[in-house]
């Protein structure tokens, strides 16, 4: 039940962010500094989440050579090809390969 | 994108959506693995697809809930992941001024990354044409996302844990990051966030995400000043 409440809250919040300017404030805009700050939300949060997803429920971070190499390859391939599928394939191959060797 | 003039906007919306959906398929499967690993009932996990309708926010929410984060922490993280939707909403608002009220409410629900990308590159001068294209692309994505997340949840529990497929979630997030970074200040901000998160790993309830992200945002803004 708490999980469903979390899903509904996240859904309402996401909808509110999408609707805010389309429904309610269609002739308002953000001040430039706020827009600038908003542009940095994505890289900042994504960066934090990448590392957070490697932390287990006891607070232990597993970031060894296979993880670092996999993430590095993913970033490189994605930046080069702009294709998430290539990035995923290369990163998982490197990650599995290194884990198998080590 | 090649403009296909003379074709109906409904057809163009559908045709434009399919190639953009392909990169979303791995997200649907990673979402399935995340739900399987969280130990939640599949249908409950899947319900986030129609309720949230946003892959990155869904993966974030269920990963954190599965790791035992509190509701408040998981929802906050999912919402900051979705904060880019505010930017989409501001950007598209002028084009919604001439639209009927019902479409503003319905269109907001469908304001996902790919629909935003599509209406940004297509030529849609007439308000009716814009609306038909938008609804067609949005509904196409909706049906595809509902189907593929259901498929992902069906397949997720079958995948052996030894494959460590959960690692695909941070991999997809870093590849979104790499594609979205358009100047070095953003890359620097992302790096600051990663290092800060690693340093704050044992803060309870993933509080580190919020602290690391806020720190990184301010570092990014400060670095922009350096440039000038």
Interface residues (C-beta under 8 A of the other chain):
Chain A: X2 X3 X4 X5 X6 X7 X8 X9 X10 X11 X13 X14 X15 X17 X18 X19 X20 X21 X22 X23 X25 X26 X27 X28 X29 X30 X33 X35 X36 X37 X38 X39 X40 X41 X42 X43 X44 X45 X46 X47 X48 X49 X50 X51 X52 X53 X54 X55 X56 X57 X59 X60 X61 X63 X67 X70 X71 X74 X75 X76 X77 X78 X79 X82 X83 X84 X85 X87 X88 X91 X92 X95 X96 X99
Chain B: X22 X23 X25 X26 X27 X40 X44 X47 X48 X51 X52 X53 X54 X57 X60 X61 X63 X64 X65 X67 X68 X71 X74 X75 X77 X78 X79 X80 X81 X82 X83 X84 X85 X86 X87 X88 X89 X90 X92 X93 X94 X96 X97 X104 X105 X107 X108 X109 X111 X163 X164 X166 X167 X168 X169 X170 X171 X172 X173 X174 X175 X176 X177 X178 X179 X180 X181 X186 X187 X189 X190 X191 X192 X193 X194 X196 X197 X198 X201 X202 X203 X206 X208 X209 X212 X213 X214 X215 X216 X217 X220 X221 X224
